[in-house]
């Protein structure tokens, strides 16, 4: 199931103060209402899987979210 949520205030402040482009992915990922979309795991929205083995996985991106803004948006059919 896919979810959407707004990043925490602290995350947004970090993104605004970013001088080296480390948060460009976040700025580009936010929709017009300021939500990030992906898979919800323990207070974070994950943006897919970069690598997976029997011992670990590496997400493409992750963002700490404000849990009060979390909402389910649909299935896992690429929408």
C-alpha positions, 0 to 999 in steps of 0.5 A: 500500500502506498501512502503520502505524508508531509515531511517533519518541520526539521526535515524541511528546515534542513532542505531549505538550508541545504547548500550542497544539493543533498535535499534536491531529491526531496524538493523534487519529490514533494507534490503541489500540497507538500506531501511526499509519496511512498511506502510507510515504515516506522515514521518514514516514507520510503521511496522504493528499494535500491538494493536488497539481499538476504541480510539487508535492503537499501531504500532509494530515499527516505524521509522522516514524516509528520505522522499526523499527516499520514494518509493511505493513497492506494495500492502498489500498482505504480500509481 
